Amino acid sequence: MKIDNEYVSRIAALARLETSPEQAEKFAAQFRDIISYMDTLNQIDTAGVEPFYSPSQNMSVMREDEARSTCRRSDILANAPHHDGEYFIVPRII
């Protein structure tokens, strides 16, 4: 893949970004470095390496996400400086 200023400018236009010619040259060089490093990583033999984690293959040890009431309203309102028995009372903002 050839990464030049024109390619960077097209990508920037798709992302609705404005780039100067100097920035396009800088980004093109950075993109080439990244692609070069990825090519280096692709040459590594990972045939015997087991993956660390895959969410699709592992079960969650957490509880099921289900709605439940864990606190009574009166317990929560007991810590409020002002309440009317059902809601917190706060100073008017507007």
TILUMTOR-604867 format. One record per residue: x, y, z of N, C-alpha, C, O in turn; residue in one letter; residue number from 1. Coordinates in Angstrom, 1 decimal. Layout:
% residues N
{r {X; Y; Z}; {X; Y; Z}; {X; Y; Z}; {X; Y; Z}; "A"; NUM}
...
//
This chain:
% residues 94
{r {0.8; -1.2; 0.0}; {0.0; 0.0; 0.0}; {0.9; 1.2; 0.0}; {1.8; 1.4; 0.8}; "M"; 1}
{r {0.6; 2.1; -0.9}; {1.4; 3.3; -1.0}; {0.7; 4.4; -0.3}; {-0.4; 4.8; -0.6}; "K"; 2}
{r {1.4; 5.0; 0.7}; {0.8; 6.0; 1.5}; {1.6; 7.3; 1.2}; {2.8; 7.5; 1.6}; "I"; 3}
{r {0.9; 8.2; 0.6}; {1.5; 9.5; 0.2}; {0.6; 10.6; 0.7}; {-0.4; 10.4; 1.3}; "D"; 4}
{r {1.0; 11.9; 0.4}; {0.2; 13.0; 0.8}; {-1.2; 13.0; 0.3}; {-2.1; 13.4; 1.0}; "N"; 5}
{r {-1.4; 12.6; -1.0}; {-2.7; 12.5; -1.6}; {-3.6; 11.5; -0.8}; {-4.8; 11.8; -0.6}; "E"; 6}
{r {-3.0; 10.4; -0.4}; {-3.8; 9.4; 0.3}; {-4.2; 10.0; 1.7}; {-5.4; 9.8; 2.1}; "Y"; 7}
{r {-3.3; 10.6; 2.4}; {-3.6; 11.2; 3.7}; {-4.6; 12.3; 3.5}; {-5.5; 12.4; 4.3}; "V"; 8}
{r {-4.6; 13.1; 2.5}; {-5.6; 14.2; 2.2}; {-7.0; 13.6; 2.0}; {-7.9; 14.1; 2.5}; "S"; 9}
{r {-7.0; 12.4; 1.3}; {-8.3; 11.8; 1.1}; {-8.9; 11.3; 2.4}; {-10.1; 11.4; 2.6}; "R"; 10}
{r {-8.1; 10.7; 3.2}; {-8.5; 10.2; 4.5}; {-9.0; 11.4; 5.4}; {-10.0; 11.3; 6.1}; "I"; 11}
{r {-8.2; 12.4; 5.4}; {-8.6; 13.6; 6.1}; {-9.9; 14.2; 5.7}; {-10.7; 14.6; 6.5}; "A"; 12}
{r {-10.1; 14.2; 4.4}; {-11.4; 14.7; 3.8}; {-12.6; 13.8; 4.3}; {-13.6; 14.3; 4.6}; "A"; 13}
{r {-12.4; 12.5; 4.3}; {-13.4; 11.6; 4.8}; {-13.7; 11.9; 6.3}; {-14.9; 11.7; 6.7}; "L"; 14}
{r {-12.7; 12.2; 7.0}; {-12.9; 12.5; 8.4}; {-13.3; 14.0; 8.7}; {-13.4; 14.4; 9.8}; "A"; 15}
{r {-13.4; 14.7; 7.6}; {-13.8; 16.1; 7.7}; {-12.8; 16.9; 8.5}; {-13.1; 17.7; 9.3}; "R"; 16}
{r {-11.5; 16.6; 8.2}; {-10.4; 17.3; 8.8}; {-9.6; 18.1; 7.8}; {-9.5; 17.7; 6.6}; "L"; 17}
{r {-9.1; 19.3; 8.1}; {-8.3; 20.1; 7.2}; {-6.9; 19.8; 7.6}; {-6.5; 19.9; 8.8}; "E"; 18}
{r {-6.1; 19.6; 6.6}; {-4.6; 19.4; 6.8}; {-3.8; 20.2; 5.8}; {-4.2; 20.4; 4.7}; "T"; 19}
{r {-2.8; 20.8; 6.3}; {-1.9; 21.5; 5.4}; {-0.9; 20.5; 4.7}; {-0.9; 19.3; 5.2}; "S"; 20}
{r {-0.3; 20.9; 3.7}; {0.7; 20.0; 3.0}; {1.8; 19.5; 3.9}; {2.2; 18.3; 3.8}; "P"; 21}
{r {2.2; 20.3; 4.9}; {3.2; 19.9; 5.8}; {2.7; 18.8; 6.8}; {3.4; 17.8; 7.1}; "E"; 22}
{r {1.5; 19.0; 7.2}; {0.8; 18.0; 8.1}; {0.6; 16.7; 7.4}; {0.8; 15.6; 7.9}; "Q"; 23}
{r {0.2; 16.8; 6.1}; {-0.1; 15.6; 5.3}; {1.2; 14.8; 5.2}; {1.2; 13.6; 5.2}; "A"; 24}
{r {2.3; 15.5; 4.9}; {3.6; 14.8; 4.8}; {4.0; 14.1; 6.1}; {4.5; 13.0; 6.1}; "E"; 25}
{r {3.8; 14.8; 7.2}; {4.1; 14.3; 8.5}; {3.3; 13.1; 8.8}; {3.8; 12.0; 9.3}; "K"; 26}
{r {2.0; 13.2; 8.6}; {1.1; 12.0; 8.8}; {1.4; 10.9; 7.9}; {1.3; 9.7; 8.3}; "F"; 27}
{r {1.7; 11.1; 6.7}; {2.1; 10.1; 5.7}; {3.3; 9.3; 6.3}; {3.3; 8.1; 6.2}; "A"; 28}
{r {4.3; 10.0; 6.8}; {5.5; 9.3; 7.3}; {5.1; 8.5; 8.5}; {5.6; 7.4; 8.7}; "A"; 29}
{r {4.2; 9.0; 9.4}; {3.8; 8.3; 10.6}; {3.0; 7.1; 10.2}; {3.2; 6.0; 10.8}; "Q"; 30}
{r {2.1; 7.2; 9.2}; {1.3; 6.0; 8.8}; {2.2; 5.0; 8.2}; {2.0; 3.8; 8.4}; "F"; 31}
{r {3.3; 5.4; 7.4}; {4.2; 4.4; 6.9}; {4.9; 3.7; 8.0}; {5.2; 2.5; 7.9}; "R"; 32}
{r {5.3; 4.4; 9.0}; {6.0; 3.8; 10.2}; {5.1; 2.8; 10.9}; {5.5; 1.7; 11.2}; "D"; 33}
{r {3.8; 3.1; 11.0}; {2.9; 2.2; 11.7}; {2.7; 0.9; 10.8}; {2.7; -0.2; 11.4}; "I"; 34}
{r {2.5; 1.1; 9.6}; {2.3; 0.0; 8.7}; {3.5; -0.9; 8.6}; {3.4; -2.1; 8.6}; "I"; 35}
{r {4.7; -0.3; 8.6}; {5.9; -1.1; 8.7}; {6.0; -1.9; 9.9}; {6.5; -3.0; 9.9}; "S"; 36}
{r {5.7; -1.3; 11.1}; {5.7; -2.0; 12.3}; {4.7; -3.2; 12.3}; {5.0; -4.2; 12.9}; "Y"; 37}
{r {3.5; -3.0; 11.8}; {2.5; -4.0; 11.7}; {3.0; -5.2; 10.8}; {2.8; -6.4; 11.1}; "M"; 38}
{r {3.7; -4.8; 9.7}; {4.3; -5.9; 8.9}; {5.4; -6.7; 9.7}; {5.5; -7.9; 9.5}; "D"; 39}
{r {6.1; -6.0; 10.6}; {7.1; -6.7; 11.4}; {6.4; -7.6; 12.4}; {6.8; -8.8; 12.5}; "T"; 40}
{r {5.3; -7.2; 13.0}; {4.6; -8.0; 13.9}; {3.9; -9.2; 13.2}; {3.8; -10.3; 13.8}; "L"; 41}
{r {3.5; -9.0; 11.9}; {2.9; -10.1; 11.2}; {3.9; -11.3; 10.9}; {3.5; -12.4; 10.6}; "N"; 42}
{r {5.2; -11.0; 10.9}; {6.2; -12.0; 10.6}; {6.5; -12.9; 11.8}; {7.2; -13.9; 11.7}; "Q"; 43}
{r {6.0; -12.6; 13.0}; {6.2; -13.3; 14.2}; {5.4; -14.6; 14.2}; {4.2; -14.5; 13.9}; "I"; 44}
{r {6.0; -15.8; 14.5}; {5.3; -17.0; 14.5}; {4.5; -17.1; 15.9}; {5.1; -17.2; 16.9}; "D"; 45}
{r {3.2; -17.1; 15.8}; {2.4; -17.2; 17.0}; {1.6; -18.5; 17.0}; {0.5; -18.6; 17.7}; "T"; 46}
{r {2.0; -19.5; 16.3}; {1.3; -20.8; 16.2}; {1.1; -21.4; 17.6}; {0.0; -22.0; 17.8}; "A"; 47}
{r {2.1; -21.4; 18.5}; {1.9; -22.1; 19.7}; {1.5; -21.2; 20.9}; {1.5; -21.6; 22.0}; "G"; 48}
{r {1.2; -20.0; 20.6}; {0.8; -19.0; 21.6}; {-0.7; -19.1; 21.8}; {-1.5; -18.9; 20.9}; "V"; 49}
{r {-1.1; -19.3; 23.1}; {-2.5; -19.3; 23.4}; {-3.0; -17.9; 23.7}; {-2.3; -17.1; 24.4}; "E"; 50}
{r {-4.2; -17.5; 23.2}; {-4.6; -16.1; 23.5}; {-4.9; -15.9; 25.0}; {-5.3; -16.9; 25.7}; "P"; 51}
{r {-4.7; -14.7; 25.4}; {-4.9; -14.4; 26.8}; {-6.4; -14.4; 27.2}; {-6.8; -15.1; 28.2}; "F"; 52}
{r {-7.3; -13.8; 26.4}; {-8.7; -13.6; 26.8}; {-9.5; -13.4; 25.6}; {-9.1; -12.6; 24.7}; "Y"; 53}
{r {-10.7; -14.0; 25.5}; {-11.6; -13.7; 24.5}; {-13.0; -13.7; 25.1}; {-13.5; -14.7; 25.7}; "S"; 54}
{r {-13.7; -12.5; 25.1}; {-15.0; -12.4; 25.7}; {-16.0; -13.4; 25.2}; {-17.0; -13.8; 25.9}; "P"; 55}
{r {-15.9; -13.8; 23.9}; {-16.9; -14.8; 23.4}; {-16.6; -16.2; 23.9}; {-17.6; -17.0; 23.8}; "S"; 56}
{r {-15.5; -16.5; 24.4}; {-15.2; -17.9; 24.8}; {-15.2; -18.0; 26.4}; {-15.2; -19.1; 26.9}; "Q"; 57}
{r {-15.3; -16.9; 27.1}; {-15.2; -17.0; 28.5}; {-16.6; -16.6; 29.1}; {-17.2; -15.6; 28.7}; "N"; 58}
{r {-17.0; -17.3; 30.2}; {-18.2; -17.0; 30.9}; {-17.9; -15.9; 31.9}; {-16.8; -15.8; 32.5}; "M"; 59}
{r {-18.9; -15.0; 32.2}; {-18.7; -14.0; 33.2}; {-19.0; -14.6; 34.5}; {-19.9; -15.4; 34.8}; "S"; 60}
{r {-18.1; -14.2; 35.5}; {-18.3; -14.7; 36.9}; {-19.1; -13.7; 37.7}; {-19.4; -14.0; 38.9}; "V"; 61}
{r {-19.6; -12.7; 37.1}; {-20.4; -11.7; 37.7}; {-21.9; -12.2; 37.8}; {-22.2; -13.0; 37.0}; "M"; 62}
{r {-22.7; -11.6; 38.6}; {-24.1; -11.9; 38.7}; {-24.8; -11.5; 37.5}; {-24.3; -10.6; 36.8}; "R"; 63}
{r {-26.0; -12.0; 37.3}; {-26.8; -11.5; 36.2}; {-27.3; -10.1; 36.4}; {-27.5; -9.7; 37.6}; "E"; 64}
{r {-27.4; -9.3; 35.4}; {-27.8; -8.0; 35.5}; {-29.4; -7.9; 35.5}; {-30.0; -8.1; 34.5}; "D"; 65}
{r {-29.9; -7.8; 36.7}; {-31.3; -7.8; 36.9}; {-31.7; -6.6; 37.9}; {-31.0; -6.4; 38.8}; "E"; 66}
{r {-32.8; -6.0; 37.6}; {-33.3; -4.9; 38.4}; {-33.8; -5.5; 39.8}; {-34.6; -6.4; 39.8}; "A"; 67}
{r {-33.4; -4.8; 40.8}; {-33.9; -5.2; 42.1}; {-33.8; -4.0; 43.1}; {-32.9; -3.2; 42.9}; "R"; 68}
{r {-34.6; -4.0; 44.1}; {-34.6; -2.9; 45.0}; {-33.7; -3.3; 46.2}; {-33.9; -4.4; 46.8}; "S"; 69}
{r {-32.6; -2.6; 46.5}; {-31.7; -2.9; 47.5}; {-31.8; -2.0; 48.7}; {-31.3; -2.4; 49.8}; "T"; 70}
{r {-32.4; -0.8; 48.6}; {-32.5; 0.1; 49.7}; {-33.9; 0.7; 49.7}; {-34.6; 0.8; 48.7}; "C"; 71}
{r {-34.3; 0.9; 50.9}; {-35.6; 1.5; 51.1}; {-35.5; 3.0; 51.0}; {-34.5; 3.6; 51.3}; "R"; 72}
{r {-36.5; 3.7; 50.5}; {-36.5; 5.1; 50.3}; {-36.3; 5.8; 51.6}; {-35.5; 6.8; 51.6}; "R"; 73}
{r {-36.9; 5.4; 52.7}; {-36.7; 6.0; 54.0}; {-35.2; 6.0; 54.4}; {-34.8; 6.9; 55.1}; "S"; 74}
{r {-34.5; 4.9; 54.2}; {-33.1; 4.8; 54.5}; {-32.3; 5.8; 53.8}; {-31.3; 6.4; 54.3}; "D"; 75}
{r {-32.6; 6.0; 52.5}; {-31.8; 6.9; 51.7}; {-32.1; 8.3; 52.1}; {-31.2; 9.1; 52.2}; "I"; 76}
{r {-33.4; 8.6; 52.3}; {-33.7; 10.0; 52.7}; {-33.3; 10.4; 54.1}; {-33.2; 11.5; 54.5}; "L"; 77}
{r {-33.0; 9.4; 55.0}; {-32.5; 9.6; 56.3}; {-31.2; 10.4; 56.4}; {-31.0; 11.1; 57.3}; "A"; 78}
{r {-30.4; 10.3; 55.4}; {-29.1; 11.1; 55.3}; {-29.3; 12.4; 54.7}; {-28.3; 13.2; 54.7}; "N"; 79}
{r {-30.4; 12.8; 54.1}; {-30.6; 14.1; 53.5}; {-30.9; 15.2; 54.5}; {-31.6; 14.9; 55.4}; "A"; 80}
{r {-30.3; 16.4; 54.3}; {-30.6; 17.4; 55.3}; {-32.0; 17.9; 55.2}; {-32.6; 18.3; 56.2}; "P"; 81}
{r {-32.6; 17.9; 54.0}; {-34.0; 18.3; 53.8}; {-34.7; 17.3; 52.9}; {-34.2; 17.0; 51.8}; "H"; 82}
{r {-35.9; 16.9; 53.3}; {-36.7; 16.0; 52.4}; {-38.1; 16.1; 52.9}; {-38.4; 16.6; 54.0}; "H"; 83}
{r {-39.0; 15.7; 52.0}; {-40.5; 15.8; 52.3}; {-41.1; 14.4; 52.5}; {-42.3; 14.2; 52.5}; "D"; 84}
{r {-40.2; 13.4; 52.8}; {-40.7; 12.0; 53.0}; {-40.6; 11.2; 51.8}; {-40.6; 10.0; 51.8}; "G"; 85}
{r {-40.6; 11.9; 50.6}; {-40.6; 11.1; 49.3}; {-39.4; 11.6; 48.4}; {-38.9; 10.8; 47.7}; "E"; 86}
{r {-39.1; 12.9; 48.5}; {-38.0; 13.4; 47.6}; {-37.1; 14.3; 48.4}; {-37.4; 14.7; 49.5}; "Y"; 87}
{r {-35.9; 14.5; 47.8}; {-34.9; 15.4; 48.4}; {-35.4; 16.8; 48.1}; {-36.0; 17.1; 47.0}; "F"; 88}
{r {-35.2; 17.7; 49.0}; {-35.5; 19.1; 48.8}; {-34.2; 19.9; 48.7}; {-33.3; 19.8; 49.6}; "I"; 89}
{r {-34.0; 20.6; 47.5}; {-32.8; 21.3; 47.3}; {-33.1; 22.7; 46.9}; {-34.3; 23.0; 46.5}; "V"; 90}
{r {-32.2; 23.7; 47.0}; {-32.5; 25.0; 46.6}; {-32.8; 25.1; 45.1}; {-32.3; 24.4; 44.3}; "P"; 91}
{r {-33.7; 26.1; 44.8}; {-34.0; 26.3; 43.4}; {-32.8; 26.9; 42.7}; {-32.2; 27.8; 43.2}; "R"; 92}
{r {-32.5; 26.4; 41.5}; {-31.4; 26.8; 40.7}; {-31.7; 27.9; 39.8}; {-31.0; 28.9; 39.7}; "I"; 93}
{r {-32.8; 27.8; 39.1}; {-33.2; 28.8; 38.1}; {-34.2; 29.8; 38.7}; {-34.6; 30.8; 38.0}; "I"; 94}
//
